[in-house]
Amino acid sequence: MSQRLHLVFGGELVDPTKTKFKDPGKIHIVGMFPDYDSAHNAWKAEAQRTVDDAHTRYFIAHIHRLRDEDTESSTTEELGD
């Protein structure tokens, strides 16, 4: 079984309708999680904590989907369920 890592991070955006961070140096790294469910729980907690700040947004990055841009076909694209 392959490992499906997920990164939860967020911070203040320049515009709440876009995904450009105001200060990338201040991105809050919540953590790395071994499965989507635990990442979603962490994301939800941070999103609820900052619900009153429209410019702050949190994301879940599916680390297992990252690819090597210099390689035509990355091995991560071939992962099965």
C-alpha positions in Angstrom: 0.0 0.0 0.0 1.4 3.4 -1.0 1.5 6.3 1.5 -0.7 9.3 0.7 0.8 12.3 2.4 -1.1 15.6 2.7 0.2 19.0 3.7 -2.1 21.5 5.4 -1.0 25.2 5.2 -2.5 28.6 4.9 -2.2 32.3 5.5 -3.3 35.8 4.5 -4.2 36.2 0.8 -3.8 39.4 -1.3 -7.4 38.9 -2.6 -9.8 36.4 -1.0 -10.9 35.3 -4.5 -7.4 34.3 -5.5 -4.6 32.1 -4.1 -1.7 34.5 -4.0 -0.3 34.9 -0.5 0.3 38.4 0.9 3.6 37.4 2.5 4.8 33.9 1.6 7.3 34.1 4.4 4.4 34.1 6.9 2.6 31.0 5.5 1.4 28.9 8.5 2.4 25.3 8.0 -0.1 23.3 10.0 1.5 19.9 9.3 2.0 16.8 7.2 -0.7 14.1 7.6 -0.7 10.4 6.6 -4.2 10.4 5.1 -6.8 12.7 3.8 -9.2 12.4 6.7 -6.7 13.6 9.3 -5.6 16.4 6.9 -9.2 17.4 6.4 -9.7 17.6 10.2 -6.7 19.8 10.6 -7.8 22.0 7.7 -11.3 22.3 9.1 -10.0 23.3 12.6 -7.8 26.1 11.1 -10.5 27.3 8.7 -13.0 27.5 11.6 -10.4 29.3 13.8 -9.9 32.0 11.2 -13.5 32.1 9.9 -13.8 35.8 10.7 -10.8 36.8 8.6 -11.9 36.7 4.9 -8.3 37.1 3.7 -7.0 34.1 5.5 -7.4 30.7 3.8 -6.1 27.2 4.4 -5.4 24.5 1.8 -4.7 20.8 1.6 -1.9 19.8 -0.7 -1.9 16.3 -2.0 1.8 15.6 -1.7 1.5 12.2 -3.3 0.4 13.9 -6.5 3.5 16.1 -6.9 5.5 15.5 -10.0 8.9 16.1 -11.2 8.5 18.9 -13.8 11.7 17.8 -15.6 10.4 14.3 -16.2 7.9 13.6 -18.9 6.0 11.0 -16.9 6.5 11.1 -13.1 6.1 7.9 -11.1 3.7 9.7 -8.8 1.2 9.9 -11.7 1.2 6.1 -11.9 0.2 5.5 -8.3 -2.9 3.4 -7.9 -5.4 3.3 -5.1 
